[in-house]
Amino acid sequence: MKPFRLLLSIVILSLAGVAAAQDMPDKDIPGSHDHPLVSRFAGSLITGYQTVDYDRMLLPLGKTVDDKLSKSDTAEGRITRISYVAPPGKSALEIFRNFQSALQSAGFSTRFSCEGDATCGDGYGFASAVLDPVLQALNPDSTSDLLHELEPTNDNIDALTAHLSRPQGDIDLVLLVGKGDNYPPGILLEICEHQPMASGEVTVNAKAMNESLASSGHVALYGLHFANDSATIDPSSKATLEEMAKLLTGHPALKVYIVGHTDDTGSAAHNLALSQQRAQAVVQALAMGYRIAANRMAAEGVASWAPVASNATDAGRAQNRRVELVAQ
C-alpha cells in the first residue's frame, strides 16, 4: 500500500465510527464566498477557500496511471479555489450531474470528464493528483478534514475539466466530487480567469514614491503581496521593499505611516486585524531587513473602510487590497 493510501486508510478507519455522528458545519469559513460564475450545490457549505490574483492551475485531461495523470495542461490567471461539504444523503453522482448541467447551460465546453475508477483511473490516485497541490492552500488549519471530505472510496469519484470562451477573458474550470465512507460528499471547484499578469507594479520606484508623497501625501504600493488571508509577505515584494528603503534612506527626515487596506470580504473585525498585521509586517521587514529606524514608521490598519474601487467585482476588490505609504 502506498504512503498516501496508507495515511488515508488510517484516517478513515480511526474516524469512521465517529464521522457519521459528526454535525455538518453551521456556516461557511470566514472570508469565503461563492464564485460569481458558479453557484454552490444547494445546502453545501464552504470548508476551504483561496483566491490568488495571478497563479498557475493544473488542468486534468486524462485518467491516472500509476497515480499520475496521463495527460494534463495548465492555465494561468486569477485563480479561485473553493472546497465544499455537501449535505448528508446526497451522492457524488447527483452533485456532479447538477454541476455538469449548469456548466453546459452556461456555455462551458467539456475538455475531459471521468466517472469512477473505470474512467478516472484509480480514484485515490486521481484525487491525490488534483488535491495535493491545493489542500494546504485551501484551509491549512483543516487539511485533514478536507482530506476525508474529498477523497473517494468505493468508486465515488466524478470529475471534469471545462472551458468557457468569452470576450472579457476565457475561463478554465476543474470540478472534483468525491465521497468517502461515512462522510458526506466533498466538492472541489477551481476556476481560472484568464487575464494578463499585472505589470508595472514594482516600477513605483523611490523617485515616484517621493513625488506622489509630495503631491498627494500618499502612494499605493500594489507591488507588496501577501499570502492569502495572511500577513506573511510574499518574496515577490522584494523589489518594492527595496524602493521603499531607498526612499527612506535618501530622505532621513521623512516619517511615514504604513497603512494596510483590505477588501470587504469577511468580517470587519477580521479585516481590521489583518490590515494592521500586514502593515506591521512591512514595518518589521523594513526595520530588520533594511535597517530603517522603526520610530520613523507607524503601522496602521483600516480594514475595508477606505476603498478606491467597488467591492462588487473581483477587479475592484483587487484594487482595494493594498498597502499605502502616507507622509506623517
C-alpha positions in Angstrom: 0.0 0.0 0.0 1.4 3.4 -1.0 2.1 6.0 1.7 -0.8 8.3 0.6 -3.3 5.5 0.6 -2.0 4.2 4.0 -2.5 7.6 5.6 -6.0 7.9 4.1 -6.9 4.4 5.3 -5.7 5.2 8.9 -7.8 8.4 8.9 -10.9 6.5 7.6 -10.6 3.6 9.9 -9.9 5.6 13.0 -12.7 8.1 12.4 -15.3 6.0 10.6 -17.3 5.3 13.7 -17.4 9.0 14.7 -17.9 10.6 11.3 -21.5 9.6 10.8 -22.4 11.3 14.1 -20.5 14.5 13.4 -22.6 17.5 12.7 -22.2 19.5 9.5 -20.5 22.9 9.8 -23.1 25.5 10.5 -21.6 28.2 8.3 -19.0 28.9 5.6 -15.5 29.5 6.8 -14.7 33.3 7.4 -13.8 35.3 4.4 -15.2 32.9 1.8 -17.9 33.2 -0.8 -19.1 31.5 -4.0 -17.5 32.5 -7.3 -19.8 34.8 -9.2 -19.8 32.5 -12.2 -20.7 29.2 -10.5 -23.1 28.8 -7.6 -22.8 26.0 -4.9 -24.8 22.8 -4.8 -27.9 23.6 -2.6 -27.2 23.1 1.1 -23.4 22.9 0.7 -21.0 24.9 3.0 -17.6 26.2 2.2 -14.8 24.4 4.1 -11.8 25.8 2.2 -11.2 29.0 0.2 -8.3 30.7 -1.7 -8.0 33.5 -4.3 -4.8 34.4 -6.0 -4.5 37.4 -8.3 -2.2 35.5 -10.7 -1.1 31.9 -10.5 -1.0 28.6 -12.4 -3.7 26.0 -12.2 -3.5 22.3 -13.1 -6.0 21.0 -15.7 -6.5 17.2 -15.6 -7.1 15.9 -19.1 -6.7 12.2 -18.7 -7.1 9.4 -16.2 -4.3 8.4 -13.8 -1.8 5.7 -14.5 0.4 4.7 -11.5 -1.1 7.6 -9.5 0.0 10.2 -12.1 -2.2 12.0 -14.6 -1.7 10.5 -18.1 -2.5 13.9 -19.6 -2.7 17.4 -18.2 -2.4 21.1 -19.1 -2.1 24.3 -17.1 -3.9 27.7 -17.2 -2.7 31.0 -15.8 -4.7 33.9 -14.5 -6.7 34.8 -11.4 -7.3 31.6 -9.5 -10.2 30.9 -7.2 -10.3 27.6 -5.3 -13.3 26.6 -3.1 -14.0 23.3 -1.3 -17.5 22.5 -0.1 -19.0 19.8 2.0 -22.4 18.7 0.6 -25.5 17.9 2.7 -25.7 14.3 4.0 -27.8 11.9 2.0 -26.5 13.2 -1.4 -24.5 11.1 -3.8 -21.4 12.3 -5.6 -23.1 11.5 -8.9 -26.2 13.6 -8.1 -24.0 16.6 -7.2 -21.8 16.1 -10.3 -24.8 15.9 -12.7 -26.1 19.1 -11.3 -22.9 20.9 -11.9 -22.5 19.3 -15.3 -25.9 20.5 -16.4 -25.4 24.0 -15.1 -22.0 24.4 -16.8 -23.3 23.1 -20.1 -26.2 25.6 -19.9 -23.7 28.4 -19.2 -21.8 27.6 -22.4 -18.8 25.7 -20.9 -17.3 23.0 -23.2 -16.0 19.9 -21.5 -12.4 19.1 -22.2 -12.3 16.0 -20.0 -14.6 14.1 -17.7 -14.5 10.9 -15.8 -16.8 9.0 -13.5 -15.5 6.3 -11.2 -12.4 4.2 -11.3 -13.2 3.0 -14.8 -12.6 6.3 -16.5 -10.7 8.3 -13.8 -8.1 5.6 -13.3 -7.5 4.7 -9.6 -9.9 7.0 -7.7 -7.4 7.7 -4.9 -4.6 8.4 -7.4 -6.7 10.8 -9.4 -7.9 12.7 -6.3 -4.4 12.8 -5.0 -3.1 14.3 -8.2 -5.7 17.0 -8.2 -5.8 17.7 -4.4 -2.1 17.6 -3.4 -1.2 21.0 -4.8 -4.2 22.8 -3.3 -5.1 21.2 0.1 -2.8 23.3 2.2 -3.7 26.5 0.4 -7.4 26.0 0.8 -7.5 25.7 4.6 -4.2 24.9 6.4 -6.0 24.6 9.7 -8.3 21.8 8.5 -6.3 19.9 5.9 -7.2 16.5 7.5 -10.9 17.4 7.3 -10.7 18.4 3.7 -8.9 15.1 3.0 -11.6 12.8 4.2 -14.3 15.0 2.7 -12.8 14.9 -0.8 -11.0 11.6 -1.0 -13.3 8.9 -2.7 -13.9 5.3 -1.7 -15.9 2.6 -3.4 -15.7 4.3 -6.9 -17.3 7.5 -5.6 -15.4 10.0 -7.7 -16.6 12.2 -10.5 -14.6 15.0 -12.2 -14.4 17.3 -15.2 -12.3 20.0 -16.8 -14.2 22.6 -18.8 -13.5 25.8 -20.8 -15.6 28.9 -21.5 -14.6 31.4 -24.2 -15.9 34.9 -23.7 -14.9 38.4 -24.9 -13.8 39.6 -21.4 -11.4 36.7 -20.9 -11.6 32.9 -21.1 -12.4 30.7 -18.1 -10.9 27.3 -17.2 -12.6 25.2 -14.6 -11.9 22.0 -12.7 -14.5 20.2 -10.7 -13.9 17.2 -8.4 -16.6 15.5 -6.4 -15.6 12.7 -4.0 -17.3 10.8 -1.2 -15.6 8.7 1.4 -17.3 6.1 3.6 -19.3 7.6 6.4 -18.8 11.1 5.2 -21.0 13.5 3.1 -19.6 14.3 -0.3 -16.8 16.8 -0.7 -16.6 19.2 -3.7 -13.6 21.0 -5.1 -14.1 23.8 -7.5 -11.1 25.6 -9.2 -11.7 28.5 -11.6 -9.0 30.3 -13.6 -10.0 33.6 -15.1 -7.5 34.3 -17.9 -6.0 37.8 -17.6 -2.7 39.4 -18.2 -0.3 39.5 -15.3 -0.4 42.9 -13.6 2.6 44.7 -14.9 4.5 47.7 -13.7 3.8 47.1 -10.1 7.4 47.3 -9.0 8.2 50.3 -11.2 6.8 52.5 -8.5 10.4 53.4 -7.6 11.7 55.7 -4.8 11.6 58.7 -7.0 7.9 58.1 -8.0 7.0 57.4 -4.4 8.6 60.7 -3.3 6.8 62.6 -6.0 3.4 61.1 -5.0 4.0 61.8 -1.3 4.9 65.4 -2.2 1.8 65.9 -4.4 -0.9 63.9 -2.7 0.6 62.8 0.6 0.2 59.1 -0.1 1.1 56.4 -2.6 -0.5 52.9 -3.1 2.1 50.1 -3.3 0.5 47.2 -5.3 3.9 45.6 -5.5 3.5 44.4 -1.9 2.0 40.9 -1.9 0.9 38.6 1.0 -0.1 35.0 1.3 -3.9 34.5 1.1 -5.6 35.8 4.3 -2.2 36.2 6.0 0.3 38.8 7.0 3.2 36.8 5.5 5.0 38.9 2.9 5.5 37.1 -0.4 9.0 37.1 -1.8 7.7 38.9 -4.9 7.5 42.0 -2.8 11.3 42.4 -2.5 11.7 45.0 -5.3 9.0 47.2 -3.8 10.5 46.9 -0.3 13.9 47.9 -1.7 12.5 51.0 -3.3 10.7 51.9 -0.1 14.0 51.5 1.8 15.8 53.6 -0.9 13.2 56.4 -0.4 13.5 56.4 3.4 17.3 56.2 3.3 17.6 59.1 0.9 15.2 61.3 2.9 16.3 60.8 6.5 13.9 63.4 7.9 10.9 61.6 6.3 8.4 59.8 8.6 5.6 57.7 7.3 2.5 55.7 8.1 2.4 52.2 6.6 -1.3 51.7 6.1 -2.9 48.3 5.4 -6.2 48.0 3.4 -8.4 45.0 2.6 -11.5 44.4 0.5 -14.8 43.9 2.3 -14.8 40.1 2.1 -15.1 38.7 5.7 -16.0 40.4 8.9 -14.9 43.9 9.8 -13.1 42.8 12.9 -11.1 40.1 11.0 -10.2 42.6 8.2 -9.1 45.3 10.7 -6.8 42.8 12.4 -5.4 41.5 9.1 -4.8 45.0 7.7 -3.0 46.0 10.9 -0.9 42.8 10.9 0.1 43.4 7.2 1.1 47.0 7.9 3.2 45.9 10.9 4.8 43.1 8.8 6.0 45.8 6.3 7.4 47.9 9.1 9.3 44.9 10.5 10.6 44.0 7.1 12.0 47.5 6.5 13.4 47.8 10.1 15.0 44.3 10.2 15.9 43.8 6.5 16.9 47.3 5.5 17.9 49.0 8.8 15.2 51.7 8.6 14.7 53.1 12.1 11.4 51.8 13.4 10.5 55.1 15.0 10.2 56.6 11.5 7.3 54.3 10.6 3.9 53.7 12.2 1.7 50.8 11.2 -2.0 51.3 10.8 -4.8 49.1 9.6 -8.1 50.5 8.3 -9.7 47.2 7.0 -12.1 48.0 4.1 -13.1 51.5 5.2 -11.1 53.4 2.6 -11.9 51.7 -0.8 -10.6 53.1 -4.1 -12.9 50.9 -6.2 -16.2 49.0 -5.9 -16.0 45.8 -3.8 -18.8 44.3 -6.1 -16.2 42.9 -8.6 -13.0 40.9 -8.4 -11.1 43.7 -10.1 -12.4 46.2 -7.6 -11.6 44.0 -4.6 -8.0 43.5 -6.0 -7.6 47.3 -6.1 -8.8 47.7 -2.6 -6.3 45.1 -1.2 -3.2 47.3 -0.9 -0.6 48.9 1.4 -0.2 52.7 1.2 2.7 54.8 2.2 1.4 58.0 3.9 3.5 61.0 4.9 3.3 61.9 8.6 
